[in-house]
């Protein structure tokens, strides 16, 4: 069971450990991972899984218990045991589905409505996607809902105007047509000077870049912290420490 769950979630886990995220594919992987886990959790999924278990036990000479027999709960739970509590019910509900529900709960917590809405906005801003799903009003509503402190009413109106110009420019621009990640888009705006023309779009993109879709960056930061601030350097001032960490973590950018 654990092996099958790992096989379903491995693709998403590997994608989220990358330093630069392809937002479009991240959204797809979150969705497909949830669907595959839900399929596995269904009655058909249990039947398929149980058949595999039976074949495994037969191949290795393991005795198959009577799944219709009564299963006796242990400890304090025994007092609340329902009538006709079979082994099949215990393994299907208490073990199989409970384990999958835990995985789904983690995904729903990590990728809640806010995160998925903002990731969707990131995907629509990609010039590579052209304007297939680009809806200015939808983006502005998401900004109003989740970034009220970063855009006042006048700026949201200005953002709406800038987005209309931005999508036409980005979709027809040769130097932006192959951009596939939000990080590349942010860098391109600065490189071409568009961040000054589309300053509000640039602000939105910078906010989207900080979406916590992975713990990989934080893990690298703590690893660097252990290297830089050692027992012999424990009196290092905060500003100097922050600057040293910036050079260590963003070495590629500093090198350029």
C-alpha positions, 0 to 999 in steps of 0.5 A: 500500500505504501509503495503504491502511494509513494508511486502516485506522489513521487512525481509531485514530490520531485517537482516541488524539490526543484529550485525553479518551479514550472507553475503550470505543471505544478498545478497539473501534478497537484490535481492528478495526484489528488485524483489518483489518490481518490481513485485508489481510495474508491471501492474499485481501487480497494478491489484492485489493491486487494486482488494484488495482495491476494496474489502476493500472498499466494505467490509467497505461501502466506495464509489468507485470513477469512476477511468476513471473520470478526476483527477484535479491536484492541485497547479502549477501542474494543468497548466501542466496537460495532457489531459485525466488524469484519477483518475486511472492514478493518483493513479497508476503512481503518488502514487502507482508506485512513492512510490515503485520507492522511495523504489527501489531508496533507495535500489539501493543507499544503495546496489550499484554495488560496495557494491554488488560486494564486498558482492559477494566476501564475499559470495564466500570466505565462506568455508561453500559454498565450491568452487561452485562459487569461481573464483580467477580471479573474486575476484582479478579483484574486489580487483583491482577495489575497493581496489587499495590503499590497494593492489599494483601490487605485492600484487595482484599477491600474493593474487591470489596465496594465494586464490588458496591455501586458498580455498583448505585448507578452503574447506577441514578443519574440523574447518572451514567447518561450518563458515557462516559469514565473521566475523567468518571467520576473527576470525577463521584465527586469532585463527588458525594462518592462518592469518600469512600464508594467510596474504593477504587473511586476509587483504582482509577479514578485509576490507570486514568486514567493509562493511557498509551494516547496520547503526546498528553499527554506531547507537550503537556507538553514543548511547555509546558516549552519555553515556560515554561523558556527560556534566560532562566529556566534557573535555575528551581527544580523545584517552581516549574517543576512548579507552573507546568507544572501551571497551563499544562497543566491550564488548564481545571481551574485556570480552574474 
